[in-house]
């Protein structure tokens, strides 16, 4: 999928959870609480689970490389999801698993809610919905995502694109004039790591922000 997937299994006891490989990133939640993150560059990541219950792995795809110089020895090695072996708890494979795909093409069911969850209740994949009350119809603009972590932005019914200012260097997303409506437009931020308080709009792109390779 080019969106996200939730892997769910039951955990019968506390212990050490081992995830061999997640492409491209996995957010680990136990009984509705965020307990850890597995980066795409990591192998054999271990996370301590302190109780039994329901385990959810929210796995996010960051897309595919399409440049000609990329050499993939095996198509299977470039598949997205939990790869390179079973997820184990204290050395024993977990299962059975259910997998729910979460495509990112339609968020219309969330309406015009303006609720903003406080930081203490943040979970990866939270949605933050707001409105741009004045949008000049026929004018291009850029949305600055500084202050946010990593996620996907939507304008109206359109998927605007991925943002990741923590990793850089791109800070802005282009909003074409066709998405601007005279009566305003809805903005949705699907945040995975660090929710911001607001977004700003500008008439120029910013593609030269700081770069942090440790985020990868």
N, C-alpha and C positions, 0 to 999 in steps of 0.2 A: 504494500500500500504506500501511497505518497503522503499519507497522513500519520495516524497513530494507531496503536493496537494495545489493548489491555489483556494481559495474561493473568488469570486468576486461579489460585489453588488454595487448599486448606492446609494449615500448619498445625500439627498435633502437639507440638512441644517447642520450647525455646531452643535456640541453638545458633550455629553459624551457617548462614545462607551463602552459598557459593554460586555466582553467576559467571560461567566461562567467558561469554562474550555477548555484548549487546550492540546491535547496529540500528540507530547510531547513538542512542542514549537511552538509559532506563532509569525511571524514577520508582523507587521501591516504597510501597505503602503497606502498613500492617494495621488492620482494623481501622482504616480510615485516617491513619496518621502517617505522615511522611517520615521515613526512617533512614533514607539514604539515596544516593545517586550513583549510577555506574556510567562513567564516561565512555565514549566510543573508542578511545585509544587504549582502554584498560583490558587486561586479560585476567581471568580467574579472580574477580573481585569478591571479597568476603564482607558481609554485613551481619552484625550481631542482632538477632531477634530475641527480645526479652519476654515474649509471651506467645501463646498459641492464638490461632484465629484465622482470619481471611487475609491472604497475601495477594496484593495486586502489583503487577509490574507494568507501568505505563511506558511503552517503548515508542520512541519518536524517530521517524525517518527524516534525515536532513537532505534527502534527494540523492541523485546519482550524478557521478561525473560523466561528462559526455565529450571530453577532450580526447583527441586521437592518440596522445602519448601514453594514456593510462593502460596498463597491461594487467588483465585479470586472469590468473592462471586457471581458475575454474569459476563458472557463473554462480555456483553454489556459495562460493566464498564472498560473493558480493550481494547475497540476499539480505534483506532487512529483517530484523526481529532478534529473538534469542537464538544464537547460533553457536557452533563449536562445541556441542555436547549438552548433557542434561543439567538443569538447575538442581542443586542438591542441598539438603539440610543435614548437617552433621554427617556428611558423606553418603547419605541415602538419597536417591533421586526422588524429587517431589512429583506428585501427580495424583489423579488426572488433572489436566488443565482445561480451562475454557478460554477461548480467544475471541475477543470482540473488536472488530475493526471500527475505527473512528475516522471516516473520511472528513476532509476539511472543506467541503464544497457548499454546505448549506447550514447556516446558523439562524435561519429565520424563526425557529421555534422559541428563541430566547427573548423575542419582543424588544421592548425599549426600557428594560430594567436599568436602574442607575445604582443598584446596590454595589458597594465596594467592601469586600471582606477585610477586616482588620488583619494585620500581619500574623497574629497568633492563630488564625484559622486558615492560613494560606495552604493550599494544596496544589501541586503541579497539575496544570491543565485547567486552572481556574479562569473564568471568563469575566472580563471587566468591560462594561457597556456604558457608552456615553454618547453624546450628541454634539455635532458641530453645528450650532444654530444658524450661523451665517456662512454660506459657501457660495462664492461668486460663480454663477453658472457660466461655463465656457472657459474657465481659467484653470490652467495646470497649477499644482502645488506639490509640496513635499511635507511628509509627516516625520518629525524628529522623534526617535524612540529613546533618546538619552534618558537614563534613570530607570529604564526597564531592564529585564534580564535576558530572556530568550523566549521566543514564541512566534506566533503567527498573527498578523493584523488583517482585519476585514473592514471594508468601507461599503456601507449599504449591503447589497447582496453579493458583492464581489470579494474574492480572496485577494488581498493586496500583496501579500508576500511574507516571507520569514524575516524576522529581525533578531539580532544577537549583538547588541552594543557592548556586552561584557567581553566578547571576543574581538570585536572590531574587524576591519576599520569602518565598515559602512554603518552610518547612524540614521540615515533618512530613507524613507520609502516614497517612491514616486506615485502621486495620485493624478491620473489623467483627468482632463476637463470633463470627460463624459460621465464621470462618477459624481461630479459636483451638481447639487440640486439647489435651486433658489430657496426652497423652504428648509434647507439644512440636510444633514446626512448623519446616519448612525455610524459610530466607530466601535468596533469590538476588538479587544486585545485578549488573545488566548495566551496566558502567561504560564511559563513552566518553571521559573526559578525565582525571580525577584520582581514583584509587582511595583510599578511606579505609581505616582499620584496623578499624573496628567501627561498629555502629549502636546507638543507645540507644532504649529504649521508655519512654513517658510516658503519663500519663492526661489530658494536655491538648494541644491543637494549638498550633503556633507558626507563624502566618501573617504575622509582622511582622519578618522578618529583613532584613538590609541588601540594598539593590537596587544592581545594577551593570549599567547599560545597555550598557556596552562589551562585554558577553558576547554580545549579540544579533548 
